[in-house]
Amino acid sequence: MISRLITPTRLCVIMALAAFGLYAVAISGYVPIADLSATLLHPDPASFGQIYVHYSLLPRIIVAILAGAALTFAGTIFQQLLKNPLAEPSTLGILSGAQLAITLLSLSVVTISAFQRDIAALIGGLVAVAIVSGLARKTDFSPMTLLLCGMVISFSAGSASVILALFHHEYLRGVFIWGSGSLIQNDYSNAIALAIRLIIFVPVLLLFQRPLAIAGLDDANARSLGLSLPSMRALVLFIATILAAFVVARVGVIAFVGLAASHIARMAGARTLNERLFWGALIGAFLLLVADSIVLVSAPIIGEVPTGTITAIAGALLMLALLRSASPSIDQLTPIAEHTSPRPTSGRALVFVCGAILVFAAIFSLTEQLFTHGIDPWGILSGRWPRVLTSASAGAMLAMAGAITQAITRNPMASPEGLGVSGGAGLGIIAAFFFGGMGSPLMPIAGGIIGAILSFSLVLAVARRRSYAPGPVLLGGIAVGALATAIISLIVASGDPRASYILAWTMGPTFRATGIVALIATALALIGLALSPLFRRWVEVLPLGDHTARALGINPGRSRVVLLLFVATLTGIATLVVGPLSFVGMMAPHIARVAGVRGQTRMLFAASAIGAALMITADWLGRAADFPYEIPAGVIAAFIGGPYFLWVIRSNGKTTSRP
């Protein structure tokens, strides 16, 4: 129906008129429209407006066109090659990997040449896609595995970039703004460089039109037609990654443009691969033009923000919308299989062992003196107990929330972090902070809980039409998490004096915990642990389906609402204490399940003990790794969780397959 009303040609014309109309409004603030032709051809050196339009706005328009077209072209190639409608450079971790490599290069050299930046972006992008494709290869490039691996790579690389910015905020602030996708230009060098790369790589990729069209078929049919899928896939992935990495090197991370434009092209009537490549590239160019023109027009009111941040927010919302109408095959994507204990074990004994591990971790963290010889032990203890208690409480609450989330979503890899609940809680807390609510301790708690409820509700609303299948639930969480990350990046890049505090808090700095905060967090964690057995029956029955739940006398809607409030409250409080970055909510229940813990009550207690021990360990590592400097515990937990997640995928890959 949509393709009958709006053809690709009409759509491109409408978007072009909208973009250039907005650009005309922005330009009119510097030079009269009547003088535009003279400004573009022969600017007056004495006129700032003409110089600005000629050497900044015009190359900016050209760069937006080229970058949007290149990212969409590469995204369409990825979607066709991997048979995944949600694949694109940002969801595969390529853009984040390239950004991290350039950030590291910025810290290692005084000045960066354009060539060095291109090479760094290329290396970072290739490493990211090599990790993702290497892990997904064991599952025949399952869409679920690809997107989960891409999410973890993006999350880990993004966390690394943010912690570098935390320790070098003043030095890297410009790099951080650039990395958010700023299209500000000072000359035509980036426009010329992108044009040259498009002229080289687009024709090369077009040579693979026929193999790519065949690759979109079933693998068996492709092999029967004489196509060697592994070698062709590796080669095309390599070339398309180079194209995407070069865009990052010039303009930073422009996320979701390829995803949005390719789907818009398909909805407008582009069906064949050639049509999607051509119209998708045009729509991508005009889509980025529209986004950038909106940024320019609104700059006098709200200040200029990176264009890539706007596209990330819009793209995340689009991804949520696409999930509501995604292919039914997404519903049946098999979640990562879980290891089980090889022999029967005693549930009580396992819970006791988990508790003993927690006690050992706490005592060690409180008393170790590897770097503090000659200092009064009681002085050390008085300074450490608040952060140890705070870390343990936050870890226990995240683990409880993760265990319940995994149960009600029927997915052993779900977690508050992976479902965007932690990110939503973080946004709620930031909103409370910016609107002056930090004077009252209840305001940030309320903001975190409300943000967590809204984000989790959004994910469940998207997945409801798909019967809460694992695929839509996890992919919805990816989108919500990306949305939260984009908004936080927007705040950090805004230059607001409070941004550095927000950046530090998002890393989970437990070293700022005070005694009263530790005691309150501990009390809340114990209350949550005491209440959790009350939900045992709901948690055991809801995974069996709504029909079974009703037959057993349980109201599924009401039960989910109560569990949602409980999970959101735990996540909001834990996020307020240690920030939104960690994988504890996913790791702790999974480790307990691997150890052989069975039964929801025992699972909650064991997972809570493991989660507390993990956060205490992360806090100690952050304290000891770079002594006397501190690495926030949330970052350490994320760096532990990312590799753990990838290890789980790798070791269970053969059990995860497409239907």
LUMLUM-36518 format. One line per field, with one value per residue (C-alpha): residue in three letters; x, y, z. Coordinates in pm, 1 decimal. Layout:
<nodes>
resn: [ala,...]
xx: [X,...]
yy: [Y,...]
zz: [Z,...]
</nodes>
This chain:
<nodes>
resn: [met,ile,ser,arg,leu,ile,thr,pro,thr,arg,leu,cys,val,ile,met,ala,leu,ala,ala,phe,gly,leu,tyr,ala,val,ala,ile,ser,gly,tyr,val,pro,ile,ala,asp,leu,ser,ala,thr,leu,leu,his,pro,asp,pro,ala,ser,phe,gly,gln,ile,tyr,val,his,tyr,ser,leu,leu,pro,arg,ile,ile,val,ala,ile,leu,ala,gly,ala,ala,leu,thr,phe,ala,gly,thr,ile,phe,gln,gln,leu,leu,lys,asn,pro,leu,ala,glu,pro,ser,thr,leu,gly,ile,leu,ser,gly,ala,gln,leu,ala,ile,thr,leu,leu,ser,leu,ser,val,val,thr,ile,ser,ala,phe,gln,arg,asp,ile,ala,ala,leu,ile,gly,gly,leu,val,ala,val,ala,ile,val,ser,gly,leu,ala,arg,lys,thr,asp,phe,ser,pro,met,thr,leu,leu,leu,cys,gly,met,val,ile,ser,phe,ser,ala,gly,ser,ala,ser,val,ile,leu,ala,leu,phe,his,his,glu,tyr,leu,arg,gly,val,phe,ile,trp,gly,ser,gly,ser,leu,ile,gln,asn,asp,tyr,ser,asn,ala,ile,ala,leu,ala,ile,arg,leu,ile,ile,phe,val,pro,val,leu,leu,leu,phe,gln,arg,pro,leu,ala,ile,ala,gly,leu,asp,asp,ala,asn,ala,arg,ser,leu,gly,leu,ser,leu,pro,ser,met,arg,ala,leu,val,leu,phe,ile,ala,thr,ile,leu,ala,ala,phe,val,val,ala,arg,val,gly,val,ile,ala,phe,val,gly,leu,ala,ala,ser,his,ile,ala,arg,met,ala,gly,ala,arg,thr,leu,asn,glu,arg,leu,phe,trp,gly,ala,leu,ile,gly,ala,phe,leu,leu,leu,val,ala,asp,ser,ile,val,leu,val,ser,ala,pro,ile,ile,gly,glu,val,pro,thr,gly,thr,ile,thr,ala,ile,ala,gly,ala,leu,leu,met,leu,ala,leu,leu,arg,ser,ala,ser,pro,ser,ile,asp,gln,leu,thr,pro,ile,ala,glu,his,thr,ser,pro,arg,pro,thr,ser,gly,arg,ala,leu,val,phe,val,cys,gly,ala,ile,leu,val,phe,ala,ala,ile,phe,ser,leu,thr,glu,gln,leu,phe,thr,his,gly,ile,asp,pro,trp,gly,ile,leu,ser,gly,arg,trp,pro,arg,val,leu,thr,ser,ala,ser,ala,gly,ala,met,leu,ala,met,ala,gly,ala,ile,thr,gln,ala,ile,thr,arg,asn,pro,met,ala,ser,pro,glu,gly,leu,gly,val,ser,gly,gly,ala,gly,leu,gly,ile,ile,ala,ala,phe,phe,phe,gly,gly,met,gly,ser,pro,leu,met,pro,ile,ala,gly,gly,ile,ile,gly,ala,ile,leu,ser,phe,ser,leu,val,leu,ala,val,ala,arg,arg,arg,ser,tyr,ala,pro,gly,pro,val,leu,leu,gly,gly,ile,ala,val,gly,ala,leu,ala,thr,ala,ile,ile,ser,leu,ile,val,ala,ser,gly,asp,pro,arg,ala,ser,tyr,ile,leu,ala,trp,thr,met,gly,pro,thr,phe,arg,ala,thr,gly,ile,val,ala,leu,ile,ala,thr,ala,leu,ala,leu,ile,gly,leu,ala,leu,ser,pro,leu,phe,arg,arg,trp,val,glu,val,leu,pro,leu,gly,asp,his,thr,ala,arg,ala,leu,gly,ile,asn,pro,gly,arg,ser,arg,val,val,leu,leu,leu,phe,val,ala,thr,leu,thr,gly,ile,ala,thr,leu,val,val,gly,pro,leu,ser,phe,val,gly,met,met,ala,pro,his,ile,ala,arg,val,ala,gly,val,arg,gly,gln,thr,arg,met,leu,phe,ala,ala,ser,ala,ile,gly,ala,ala,leu,met,ile,thr,ala,asp,trp,leu,gly,arg,ala,ala,asp,phe,pro,tyr,glu,ile,pro,ala,gly,val,ile,ala,ala,phe,ile,gly,gly,pro,tyr,phe,leu,trp,val,ile,arg,ser,asn,gly,lys,thr,thr,ser,arg,pro]
xx: [0.0,276.5,469.9,160.1,125.9,493.6,733.8,1109.5,1129.3,860.4,1013.0,1357.3,1209.9,1014.9,1318.4,1544.8,1302.0,1266.7,1642.8,1740.1,1453.4,1587.3,1942.9,1817.7,1675.4,2011.7,2207.9,1981.7,2113.8,2457.7,2407.7,2105.5,1963.2,2001.2,2380.2,2398.3,2533.2,2812.7,2886.3,2919.0,3140.1,3345.1,3305.3,3407.5,3712.7,3593.1,3253.7,3245.7,2903.2,3014.1,3334.9,3139.2,2881.8,3142.5,3400.1,3181.1,2815.4,2865.5,3124.0,2902.1,2613.3,2839.5,2978.6,2625.5,2523.1,2831.5,2832.6,2461.0,2490.5,2801.7,2658.6,2331.6,2510.1,2725.7,2423.6,2225.8,2522.5,2540.0,2166.3,2176.4,2494.5,2395.7,2023.3,1951.4,1711.8,1858.6,2225.0,2418.8,2760.3,2640.4,2453.5,2753.8,2991.9,3197.2,3140.8,3214.1,3529.2,3655.4,3577.0,3767.2,4072.9,4077.5,4034.9,4333.1,4535.4,4444.5,4602.7,4919.8,5027.8,5037.4,4877.0,4682.3,4704.7,4406.1,4590.5,4659.4,4294.1,4184.1,4418.1,4309.4,3940.8,4004.8,4185.1,3917.2,3632.1,3795.7,3873.8,3511.4,3361.9,3615.6,3508.8,3138.8,3154.5,3394.7,3151.6,2846.0,3009.6,2952.2,2577.8,2570.6,2548.1,2229.5,2064.0,2030.5,2397.0,2514.3,2313.0,2395.7,2768.2,2745.1,2565.6,2835.5,3117.9,2948.6,2881.6,3238.4,3401.0,3170.1,3250.7,3622.2,3583.9,3385.7,3634.6,3915.1,3713.8,3659.5,4031.8,4120.0,3800.1,3948.8,4190.2,3936.6,3626.5,3671.6,3727.6,3415.2,3203.3,3350.8,3290.5,2922.7,2891.7,2962.1,2940.7,3112.3,3359.9,3634.4,3725.5,3659.9,3918.1,3669.6,3426.7,3699.2,3826.2,3478.8,3406.7,3728.1,3647.7,3295.3,3427.1,3666.9,3466.2,3110.9,3204.1,3409.0,3109.4,2882.4,3097.9,2944.0,2583.7,2508.6,2683.2,2504.1,2167.5,2237.3,2358.6,2012.8,1874.4,1894.3,2253.3,2189.5,2057.3,2355.8,2596.9,2406.2,2462.3,2836.4,2876.6,3137.4,2959.3,3236.5,3501.3,3260.7,3107.2,3449.4,3564.0,3249.4,3242.0,3599.7,3530.6,3204.4,3371.8,3648.2,3387.8,3204.1,3529.3,3645.2,3318.6,3379.3,3732.2,3597.0,3272.1,3254.0,2976.8,2656.7,2445.6,2132.5,2127.3,2187.7,1919.4,1658.7,1723.2,1727.0,1395.4,1238.1,1350.8,1194.5,868.7,862.4,874.3,1241.3,1238.7,1542.5,1896.5,1987.5,1683.4,1757.0,2120.6,2035.4,1729.6,1861.6,2179.6,1978.6,1735.8,2026.8,2192.1,1874.4,1792.4,2124.1,2071.4,1734.5,1880.5,2173.3,1952.8,1729.3,2040.1,2149.9,1808.1,1762.0,2120.1,2037.7,1774.6,1930.1,2290.0,2445.8,2455.3,2631.9,2418.5,2510.2,2344.2,2018.5,2033.4,2108.5,1800.5,1577.7,1727.5,1672.4,1307.0,1279.5,1431.7,1162.5,897.0,1046.5,1043.8,664.9,639.3,952.3,957.4,809.4,1148.6,1276.1,1033.2,1177.4,1541.8,1682.1,1843.4,2189.7,2177.0,2274.5,2518.2,2377.6,2548.5,2683.1,2553.4,2286.3,2383.0,2230.7,2054.8,2106.9,2476.1,2518.7,2346.3,2574.1,2882.2,2770.4,2724.6,3069.2,3223.0,3049.5,3182.4,3535.1,3524.2,3399.6,3661.7,3942.9,3834.2,3805.7,4142.8,4389.6,4690.4,4883.5,4942.1,4887.3,5175.1,5226.8,4873.4,4651.6,4423.9,4131.5,4168.9,4162.1,3858.5,3664.9,3727.7,3643.0,3331.9,3088.6,3204.6,3209.6,2856.2,2737.6,2892.2,2747.3,2399.5,2394.5,2523.1,2260.2,1976.4,2088.9,2120.2,1769.5,1633.1,1820.7,1693.5,1331.3,1377.6,1519.6,1227.7,944.7,1102.7,1189.6,1542.7,1850.5,2056.4,1815.1,1920.1,1832.9,2134.9,2060.6,1691.9,1764.3,1622.8,1949.6,1982.7,1626.4,1692.4,2005.7,1809.1,1551.3,1822.0,1991.6,1656.2,1607.8,1960.0,1919.5,1579.9,1710.7,1584.7,1918.4,1853.3,1617.8,1747.0,1402.5,1395.8,1680.4,1542.9,1199.6,1355.0,1550.1,1246.5,1023.5,1289.1,1333.7,956.5,913.7,1203.5,1101.8,737.6,846.9,1040.5,753.1,505.2,715.2,749.0,387.3,263.9,527.8,420.5,734.1,956.1,1330.4,1426.4,1203.1,1266.7,1644.8,1642.6,1402.6,1642.6,1928.3,1728.3,1631.0,1989.7,2114.0,1858.0,1971.0,2338.5,2272.5,2093.8,2371.2,2628.0,2425.6,2442.3,2816.7,2889.1,2675.1,2950.1,2728.9,2946.4,2753.1,2842.0,3167.8,2981.4,2723.6,3004.1,3174.9,2851.9,2769.1,3091.8,2975.3,3217.6,3163.2,3453.3,3209.7,2982.9,2920.9,2823.7,2459.7,2429.9,2580.8,2342.1,2035.7,2140.1,2198.7,1859.2,1684.9,1869.2,1770.0,1408.6,1412.3,1563.6,1298.7,1015.3,1143.8,1011.6,659.8,685.2,809.4,485.1,443.0,801.2,765.3,430.4,453.3,722.6,472.5,250.1,-53.6,-304.2,-138.8,-109.2,-482.1,-562.3,-362.8,-545.0,-285.3,-367.8,-75.7,-118.4,-139.5,148.4,373.6,294.3,388.4,707.1,786.3,755.5,975.6,1245.5,1231.8,1264.7,1565.6,1729.5,1659.0,1811.5,2115.3,2167.2,2155.3,2427.4,2671.1,2559.7,2403.0,2710.2,2755.6,2656.1,2598.8,2227.0,2303.0,2612.1,2501.3,2185.7,2366.2,2660.0,2417.3,2233.3,2558.5,2658.1,2338.9,2107.3,1743.1,1421.8,1334.5,1381.4,1725.4,1810.5,1730.7,1941.0,2234.7,2228.6,2214.9,2522.4,2709.6,2608.6,2725.9,3057.5,3105.2,3054.1,3283.4,3549.2,3499.8,3534.3,3858.1,4001.7,3916.9,4096.0,4405.1,4457.4,4595.4,4672.6,4664.5,4413.2,4061.7,3887.6,3510.9,3360.4,3087.8,3348.7,3535.0,3206.7,3126.2,3471.3,3426.2,3072.6,3146.2,3408.4,3198.3,2900.1,3109.0,3256.8,2907.6,2810.5,3128.1,3099.6,2729.2,2727.4,2660.1,2334.9,2209.0,2065.2,1798.2,1474.2]
yy: [0.0,243.3,167.3,260.1,597.3,692.4,564.2,585.0,876.2,1077.3,999.4,1120.8,1439.6,1511.5,1448.2,1657.3,1950.8,1928.9,1910.0,2190.4,2405.7,2375.3,2437.4,2752.7,2872.8,2808.9,2978.0,3283.3,3364.0,3426.1,3549.6,3665.3,3393.7,3629.4,3625.1,3246.7,3171.3,3424.6,3288.2,2933.5,3025.1,3326.3,3410.6,3753.9,3713.4,4010.6,3852.7,3600.7,3477.7,3399.4,3232.5,3021.9,2910.8,2835.7,2653.1,2499.0,2459.1,2354.9,2082.9,1978.9,1916.5,1718.5,1509.6,1434.3,1312.0,1093.4,954.1,870.8,699.2,502.2,379.2,273.2,100.7,-92.0,-165.9,-308.7,-528.1,-658.0,-728.7,-920.0,-1108.3,-1211.8,-1251.1,-1028.4,-731.8,-558.3,-582.8,-264.1,-122.6,3.2,-312.5,-527.2,-325.7,-191.6,176.7,142.7,-58.5,204.1,483.7,309.5,260.6,629.4,730.0,515.4,669.1,1018.5,937.5,788.3,1063.8,1442.2,1509.9,1270.4,1280.7,1186.2,876.3,759.6,809.5,605.1,319.5,321.1,315.2,34.4,-178.2,-118.1,-195.5,-510.4,-641.6,-587.9,-758.6,-1042.1,-1113.1,-1093.0,-1302.2,-1552.2,-1620.3,-1621.4,-1860.1,-2151.8,-2084.2,-2041.4,-1664.1,-1682.4,-1337.0,-1359.2,-1446.3,-1172.2,-903.1,-1019.4,-1028.6,-690.3,-552.7,-678.9,-548.0,-208.3,-201.6,-298.0,-64.2,218.3,159.2,167.8,493.9,652.5,551.5,698.6,1017.7,1003.3,998.5,1243.1,1448.0,1782.5,1631.3,1398.5,1616.1,1714.7,1351.2,1252.3,1512.0,1403.0,1038.2,1116.5,1194.6,1563.4,1680.5,2015.5,2086.6,2343.7,2266.5,2018.6,1756.9,1513.8,1557.0,1479.0,1182.3,1028.4,1084.1,905.0,609.2,579.8,589.3,305.0,74.7,101.4,-34.8,-309.5,-415.4,-396.9,-666.6,-903.0,-828.7,-1177.2,-1366.6,-1143.3,-1210.4,-1583.5,-1551.8,-1423.3,-1766.4,-2073.7,-2187.6,-2523.3,-2354.2,-2121.5,-2416.4,-2598.1,-2294.3,-2320.7,-2033.9,-2074.0,-1889.6,-1874.9,-1723.5,-1485.7,-1377.9,-1308.1,-1104.7,-891.9,-839.1,-718.4,-468.5,-335.7,-296.3,-89.9,143.8,185.3,234.6,510.1,695.9,673.1,805.1,1117.7,1197.6,977.3,735.5,788.3,502.8,342.5,542.5,227.0,38.7,312.7,398.6,39.5,-36.9,284.3,191.0,-153.4,-8.0,237.4,-46.6,-136.9,-516.8,-645.7,-609.9,-357.7,-144.6,-153.0,-59.9,232.5,375.2,290.7,490.2,789.2,774.0,735.8,1046.9,1253.1,1107.6,1227.5,1560.1,1603.4,1512.8,1752.4,2035.1,1995.3,2019.0,2340.9,2506.8,2421.3,2516.8,2880.8,2752.9,2447.1,2465.7,2247.3,1878.2,1600.4,1483.4,1120.8,1144.8,1252.5,966.1,721.5,833.0,823.1,491.4,325.0,429.9,300.0,-32.7,-68.3,4.2,-246.5,-518.6,-492.5,-596.6,-809.8,-1144.8,-1429.5,-1599.9,-1345.1,-1486.8,-1833.9,-1743.2,-1983.0,-1809.7,-1911.1,-2254.2,-2292.0,-2536.7,-2763.2,-2934.3,-3274.4,-3451.6,-3398.8,-3151.0,-3039.5,-2707.1,-2607.6,-2694.4,-2478.0,-2182.2,-2228.9,-2238.2,-1918.2,-1751.3,-1866.6,-1720.6,-1390.0,-1383.3,-1463.0,-1190.7,-935.0,-1021.5,-1017.1,-682.7,-532.2,-653.4,-692.0,-457.6,-525.5,-154.4,-10.8,-133.0,64.8,205.8,143.8,-154.9,3.8,315.1,102.7,-88.0,227.6,363.0,41.0,-97.1,154.1,74.2,-301.9,-298.5,-72.6,-295.5,-610.1,-458.9,-333.9,-667.2,-860.5,-636.5,-659.9,-1038.2,-1069.4,-847.3,-1052.6,-1385.5,-1268.3,-1105.0,-1425.1,-1621.0,-1399.1,-1347.0,-1717.1,-1622.8,-1728.4,-1440.4,-1159.7,-906.2,-553.5,-425.1,-620.8,-523.5,-153.2,-139.1,-12.5,243.2,361.9,387.5,588.0,830.8,874.3,952.6,1196.7,1367.1,1406.4,1546.7,1801.4,1917.0,1999.3,1695.7,1590.1,1801.9,1531.4,1171.9,1041.8,1223.0,1032.4,704.1,787.6,896.4,572.1,356.1,546.3,528.0,154.9,94.5,294.8,125.3,-227.8,-152.6,-33.5,-354.5,-572.9,-370.9,-432.8,-803.5,-855.7,-898.5,-1169.0,-1356.1,-1237.9,-1449.0,-1428.7,-1253.9,-945.0,-912.6,-903.4,-689.6,-446.0,-425.6,-350.8,-64.2,83.4,52.8,226.6,501.6,555.9,555.8,809.1,1047.5,1017.2,1085.7,1389.6,1521.1,1452.8,1619.8,1923.0,2094.4,2133.6,2169.3,1883.8,1648.7,1532.9,1433.6,1244.2,1073.0,966.9,836.4,625.1,433.0,305.8,481.5,291.2,483.3,771.1,559.4,687.6,498.2,608.4,516.6,174.6,105.0,215.8,8.4,-295.6,-257.9,-229.1,-532.8,-739.1,-627.3,-730.1,-1064.7,-1119.2,-1034.3,-1239.0,-1579.0,-1433.4,-1427.3,-1786.4,-1928.8,-1650.8,-1681.5,-2058.1,-2049.4,-1744.4,-1900.2,-2176.8,-1930.4,-1714.7,-1993.5,-2225.8,-1944.9,-1870.9,-2240.4,-2243.9,-1940.5,-1672.7,-1345.2,-1304.6,-929.9,-842.8,-1075.6,-923.3,-572.1,-658.2,-834.8,-543.4,-300.0,-521.6,-558.3,-187.1,-89.1,-316.1,-198.2,169.2,157.8,-42.5,189.5,492.9,337.6,202.4,340.1,159.0,-25.9,-390.5,-741.5,-863.3,-910.5,-1150.9,-1321.3,-1404.5,-1608.0,-1779.3,-1881.3,-2014.4,-2213.9,-2351.4,-2460.0,-2662.8,-2448.9,-2538.6,-2390.0,-2022.2,-1952.0,-2112.4,-1946.4,-1601.4,-1653.9,-1811.1,-1550.2,-1268.6,-1405.2,-1446.7,-1098.9,-943.7,-1130.9,-1020.9,-653.3,-675.1,-833.9,-564.2,-296.5,-451.9,-486.8,-125.2,-24.3,-239.8,-248.6,104.2,197.0,471.2,565.1,421.8,243.5,250.7,-83.0,-57.9,-50.5,-349.5,-543.6,-457.6,-570.8,-898.6,-945.6,-869.8,-1144.5,-1380.8,-1321.3,-1385.1,-1698.9,-1831.8,-1773.6,-1940.4,-2245.9,-2293.8,-2183.5,-2526.2,-2547.1,-2213.5,-2222.7,-2078.9,-2265.5]
zz: [0.0,95.1,-224.2,-428.2,-258.4,-234.6,-496.9,-440.5,-684.9,-507.3,-170.6,-276.9,-422.3,-101.8,119.6,-104.8,-102.1,276.2,331.5,95.7,222.2,575.9,455.8,281.7,613.1,781.7,500.8,501.9,847.7,696.6,339.6,139.0,-83.2,-381.0,-329.0,-291.5,-640.8,-601.8,-253.7,-380.1,-676.8,-566.8,-196.6,-78.1,151.1,356.8,429.8,715.4,606.6,252.6,370.8,620.9,364.8,98.7,311.4,582.1,485.9,123.3,200.6,492.1,252.4,19.4,307.2,433.2,87.1,44.5,399.3,394.9,58.5,159.0,490.9,329.3,43.5,290.9,511.5,220.2,131.2,490.0,499.0,172.2,251.4,603.9,528.3,825.8,784.2,1090.5,991.6,926.1,1026.6,1365.8,1471.9,1375.5,1594.3,1302.7,1375.9,1748.7,1679.7,1437.5,1683.5,1964.4,1743.0,1649.6,2014.6,2112.4,1830.7,1954.4,2290.6,2145.1,1904.2,1925.3,1587.9,1367.5,992.0,777.4,658.3,1014.8,1103.2,802.0,893.4,1258.8,1162.6,916.7,1176.3,1440.1,1202.7,1067.3,1416.2,1521.6,1217.1,1243.0,1602.1,1520.9,1204.8,1363.4,1646.9,1421.1,1175.7,1414.2,1392.5,1014.4,1064.9,1269.4,1281.4,1658.0,1711.8,1476.4,1647.4,1999.0,1920.0,1750.9,2056.7,2292.1,2071.2,2044.6,2418.6,2509.1,2256.2,2357.5,2725.4,2648.4,2454.7,2736.7,3007.0,2798.2,2774.9,3152.0,3227.3,2950.2,2934.1,2836.0,2585.0,2424.8,2437.2,2074.5,1979.9,2173.5,1992.0,1659.3,1747.5,1804.4,1435.0,1383.5,1021.2,1083.5,802.0,751.4,391.8,110.9,212.5,367.9,79.8,-173.7,29.1,62.8,-306.2,-405.1,-179.0,-314.8,-671.0,-586.5,-359.6,-494.0,-840.7,-673.6,-462.0,-766.0,-926.5,-669.9,-767.4,-897.8,-614.2,-362.3,-525.9,-505.8,-145.8,-55.3,-137.9,78.0,138.1,-25.8,-340.1,-346.1,-330.5,-604.4,-827.9,-771.4,-524.4,-250.7,28.3,292.8,67.0,-106.8,223.9,375.7,75.4,50.8,428.3,407.3,127.5,276.4,616.1,457.0,306.3,638.5,834.3,600.5,665.1,1041.7,993.9,827.2,1009.8,1320.1,1410.4,1208.6,1341.6,1193.4,867.8,664.8,855.9,818.7,454.6,330.1,500.7,373.9,22.1,57.8,189.2,-102.9,-354.1,-405.2,-422.7,-610.3,-479.6,-750.3,-668.5,-296.5,-355.1,-582.1,-408.9,-63.4,-127.4,-251.8,39.1,282.3,138.5,166.7,509.2,649.9,475.1,646.0,987.3,945.2,818.5,1124.9,1344.4,1170.1,1187.8,1556.6,1653.5,1743.1,1988.3,2154.3,2033.4,1768.3,1853.6,1661.7,1371.5,1442.9,1783.1,1619.6,1370.1,1652.6,1846.8,1538.8,1423.3,1760.1,1753.2,1396.9,1500.9,1767.3,1507.1,1263.7,1527.5,1548.9,1184.5,1152.5,979.1,1184.7,1163.9,1415.5,1671.3,1648.1,1682.1,1937.0,2234.4,2342.1,2494.8,2855.5,3006.1,3270.1,3556.4,3440.2,3747.8,4010.0,4278.0,4602.6,4562.3,4924.3,4906.8,4596.9,4760.6,5062.4,4837.3,4661.8,4998.6,5110.3,4793.4,4866.2,5222.9,5104.3,4837.9,5090.0,5353.3,5096.8,4952.0,5299.7,5430.0,5140.4,5166.0,4844.8,4785.6,5131.8,5350.1,5668.4,5682.3,5983.5,5898.9,6080.8,5870.5,5556.8,5680.7,5764.6,5415.8,5234.6,5399.1,5238.0,4885.3,4949.6,5090.1,4807.8,4541.4,4698.4,4729.4,4370.2,4238.1,4435.2,4311.9,3949.0,3980.7,4123.7,3848.3,3587.3,3718.8,3709.9,3369.6,3223.1,3360.8,3238.5,2894.4,2858.7,2758.7,2960.6,2815.4,2900.6,3160.9,3278.5,3082.5,2765.4,2768.4,2804.9,3159.1,3307.1,3029.3,3088.1,3459.8,3384.6,3168.3,3443.3,3697.1,3458.6,3396.0,3772.7,3800.6,3520.6,3637.8,3981.5,4164.3,4315.4,4622.5,4746.7,4761.2,4663.0,4327.5,4158.2,4295.6,4156.1,3825.9,3797.9,3874.3,3630.6,3358.2,3413.4,3402.5,3082.8,2902.3,3004.7,2917.0,2574.1,2509.5,2626.8,2419.1,2110.3,2189.6,2294.5,1937.7,1894.5,2210.3,2394.1,2169.7,2255.0,1931.5,1956.0,2330.0,2291.2,1977.6,2142.7,2435.0,2195.5,2045.3,2383.3,2505.5,2190.6,2242.3,2601.5,2500.3,2224.6,2461.3,2722.0,2446.8,2346.1,2702.4,2732.6,2398.9,2481.5,2679.8,2986.5,3300.7,3459.8,3174.3,3332.7,3648.5,3443.0,3250.8,3573.3,3722.2,3416.0,3475.7,3816.9,4059.0,4385.5,4542.5,4599.4,4819.8,5170.4,5481.4,5471.7,5102.2,5174.1,5460.5,5262.8,4959.3,5180.2,5347.7,5010.5,4872.7,5178.1,5144.7,4778.8,4866.6,5135.0,4895.5,4600.9,4723.7,4711.4,4331.6,4297.8,4158.8,3902.8,3785.1,3744.6,3563.1,3333.2,3108.5,3026.7,2840.7,2916.9,2849.1,3100.4,3354.2,3333.2,3365.0,3689.9,3826.3,3751.6,3580.7,3333.9,3280.4,3646.4,3733.8,3467.9,3588.5,3946.3,3835.6,3605.7,3896.5,4112.8,3844.8,3762.4,4129.0,4183.2,3861.6,3926.6,4275.1,4160.5,3862.9,4090.2,4304.9,4044.5,3706.7,3408.6,3276.6,3370.4,3268.9,3624.0,3568.3,3284.4,3426.3,3780.6,3699.2,3411.0,3631.4,3893.9,3629.4,3489.3,3840.5,3863.1,4074.6,4011.5,4144.9,4135.9,4508.0,4517.7,4188.0,4327.4,4640.4,4454.0,4177.4,4433.8,4612.8,4282.9,4164.8,4490.4,4468.4,4106.0,4189.8,4494.3,4272.4,4007.7,4274.6,4402.8,4051.6,3978.6,4297.2,4241.7,3864.1,3829.1,4190.1,4316.6,4044.4,4036.9,3749.3,3808.6,3910.8,3645.9,3370.6,3516.5,3540.5,3178.8,3064.0,3250.8,3120.4,2754.9,2707.5,2920.4,2694.1,2382.7,2541.1,2609.4,2247.1,2122.9,2347.6,2275.2,1912.0,1768.0,1962.1,1834.0,1487.8,1273.6,1228.8]
</nodes>
